[in-house]
Amino acid sequence: MNVHGTVAEGFEPVRDAFTRNFTALGERGAAVAMYRDGRKVVDLWGGTRDVDDTAGTEPWRRGTAQVVRSATKGVAAAVPLLLHRRGELDLDAPVGEYWPEFKAHGKERVLVRHVLNHRAGLPVLDRPLTPEDALDPLRGPAAVAAQSPVWEPGTDHGYHALTYGWLLDELVRRVSGGRGAGQWIADEIAGPLGLDLWVGLPAAEEAAGRAGRVGRLDEPEPSRSGSGPRLRPKRSVTEAYDNPDSLTRRAFAAITPFPDQNDPVYRAAALPAANGIATADGLARFYAALIGEVDGVTRGVRLFDPATMELARAEESAGPDRVLVVGTRFGLGYMLHGSASPFLGPGSFGHPGRGGSLGFADPEAGIALGYVTNGFRKTVTADPRAQALVRAVRASLGRSGSDVDRM
């Protein structure tokens, strides 16, 4: 397996782990990038740009981008937090103050912060959307506005797998005079920072073939030695995904059937919960800009000031998740380091994408990492390939990661 790119001295374990993902975990095509204190120290890629590596499939190149699924949520979360910093969005105001139609059916007490910390009580739709309706910028928000909460808003938390995107997008649209989250990201985040990252892939980028094709990967064979990653979920989790009436199953079925993620129409739409497209460098550079200045970027482009960064990673929700059926921790729009999704350490914040991708930052270590893949597995929050890279970063920095077991 040929792995391309470079690593700075001391981060060779990351290259080794990335290579093992291909040789031991069935990776088809992927890339990982990492910044430390604003300087790129890892830039690796390998495999094929399309998951179906039949004869003639092109190799993965430095600029290959992929759908990153829920890793999009971490990028989108920056928008309301930046609007809050500018004084345009009050995190403690009712959502209905900005979006009057939303107040219906007992949602008057849903606050803006409840959207970001997964406490709004709206993870499901009683009537799932068709793919056509889901991609329409008006119909998704309208469906959420017509939905009744499944728990008292603010009293509990559960992962809003798809509804998060419509909630956030409409809030941004109402505050920004009609500009949705995807356009906001393009104008004020990706553009100024020079990121290969889109929520709504432009026609020119689609025509240029920037994004590879994604798809399902078979699960790797378990290690005979028993030392490989633990891939078998808890029985309670399996039962939740198998039960069509569970909040778990219904949350992920809010769009039924789910669109073809390789369809140009899907990639051109803006779903801030699910269909961001990024290179590993675009995702890593985004997180690097959340916590500091980045090499080659004009001074002052840093996205989060210290106060906003602390808002993002201050614990808002913790404990048993009513949708994911495991213990999760959330700040405002970001997953926090914990047993369900281990990052680098207690101060880390970011977001995984279902089935593989990952982006996060650790301010104390000055680390920002982005990992993208074209092969999706059944994992939701802690894919073994991404976790192998995280462990390699810890090893490079001399960290044990044992704090996860205490959380």
PyMOL commands that set and color helices and strands:
alter all, ss='L'
color gray80, all
select helices_A, chain A and resi 12-25+71-85+95-98+100-103+112-116+131-135+139-145+163-175+181-193+203-207+235-242+247-252+264-268+280-291+306-313+384-397+402-406
alter helices_A, ss='H'
color red, helices_A
select strands_A, chain A and resi 3-7+29-36+39-47+66-67+197-198+215-216+277-278+317-320+327-330+335-336+349-352+358-362+367-373+375-376
alter strands_A, ss='S'
color yellow, strands_A
deselect
rebuild
show_as cartoon
